[in-house]
Amino acid sequence: MNVTDRVAVVTGVTSGVGEATAKALRREGCAVVLVARREDRLERIANEIDDGETLVVPTDVTDEDEVTATVEETMEEFGRIDILVHNAGVLRPDPVTDADRADFRKQDQVNLRGVTNTTHAALPAVLASDGGDVVAVSSMNARRNVRESRRRPVSLSTVEREHVLPAPLKGRIKDAQTRIPTNYLAAV
Ligand SMILES: NC(=O)c1ccc[n+]([C@@H]2O[C@H](COP(=O)([O-])OP(=O)(O)OC[C@H]3O[C@@H](n4cnc5c(N)ncnc54)[C@H](OP(=O)(O)O)[C@@H]3O)[C@@H](O)[C@H]2O)c1
């Protein structure tokens, strides 16, 4: 994937995979929109990159209005979105039977609704890009086959995010030549 001189929106950049991804994209010459809830951490990371080609937008991906405002702010600042990285996620290792239902709900909100909210808001811009990319950070846990999952305690930690994108949306993305590599970042 060529990222130089492109514009990426990356969710969940205040630690871990998201922070590393945002910094790696910026090193390769990609403008990066830094999205997560903790503003102090967002500012710290922007300062570490420190070259004006980042935009800090504190956002809770479970909040539709906040996500819409983030996309609008991105379009005002950069005029386009070429890459959308769904990385924000809640990782819980508990077996389902041990899980607190409130935690379960919270995980659904972030890992599922966060992806649909962000896709809905940003996809028109990505489709308008010349060869946009939608990257969904997933997990090997989400790819284990059903038989194996039955034998193991089922992990609540991950969601196969590719399945979150409904079929008509996938069709539009395919028509527009937009790529959706799930687990792309984990694979490289
Ligand atoms: N690390 C692993 O071994 C592993 C394994 C499999 C899959 N994954 C997946 O890879 C992704 C990154 O994992 P990680 O270990 O780097 O996670 P992490 O260090 O816990 O970071 C999670 C990020 O998501 C953000 N986030 C959480 N809830 C959010 C919300 N409501 N709105 C916006 N941002 C939110 C957090 O920022 P704020 O708290 O500032 O909002 C943080 O930046 C996750 O989707 C995870 O499920 C990770």
The ligand as a Gaussian input file, in Angstrom:
#p B3LYP/6-31G(d) Opt

LIG

0 1
 N       -2.594000      -6.181000      21.398000
 C       -2.971000      -7.406000      21.016000
 O       -2.352000      -8.431000      21.356000
 C       -4.189000      -7.572000      20.134000
 C       -4.578000      -8.861000      19.769000
 C       -5.684000      -9.001000      18.952000
 C       -6.394000      -7.916000      18.518000
 N       -6.026000      -6.672000      18.903000
 C       -6.835000      -5.547000      18.433000
 O       -5.971000      -4.543000      17.952000
 C       -6.501000      -3.255000      18.262000
 C       -5.453000      -2.461000      19.048000
 O       -5.078000      -3.210000      20.177000
 P       -4.076000      -2.601000      21.263000
 O       -3.566000      -3.726000      22.070000
 O       -3.115000      -1.673000      20.602000
 O       -5.131000      -1.802000      22.166000
 P       -4.901000      -0.690000      23.286000
 O       -3.459000      -0.411000      23.517000
 O       -5.767000      -1.077000      24.446000
 O       -5.527000       0.595000      22.573000
 C       -6.880000       0.681000      22.297000
 C       -7.124000       2.030000      21.676000
 O       -8.531000       2.125000      21.400000
 C       -8.969000       3.380000      21.863000
 N      -10.379000       3.318000      22.209000
 C      -11.001000       2.478000      23.071000
 N      -12.303000       2.784000      23.154000
 C      -12.504000       3.835000      22.324000
 C      -13.626000       4.614000      21.990000
 N      -14.836000       4.381000      22.523000
 N      -13.475000       5.634000      21.110000
 C      -12.260000       5.890000      20.556000
 N      -11.155000       5.191000      20.826000
 C      -11.273000       4.183000      21.714000
 C       -8.097000       3.708000      23.073000
 O       -8.006000       5.106000      23.240000
 P       -8.766000       5.981000      24.350000
 O       -8.882000       5.155000      25.586000
 O       -7.900000       7.194000      24.491000
 O      -10.093000       6.318000      23.729000
 C       -6.747000       3.179000      22.579000
 O       -6.086000       4.171000      21.822000
 C       -7.778000      -3.484000      19.055000
 O       -8.870000      -3.367000      18.177000
 C       -7.635000      -4.900000      19.558000
 O       -8.892000      -5.528000      19.740000
 C       -4.945000      -6.481000      19.704000

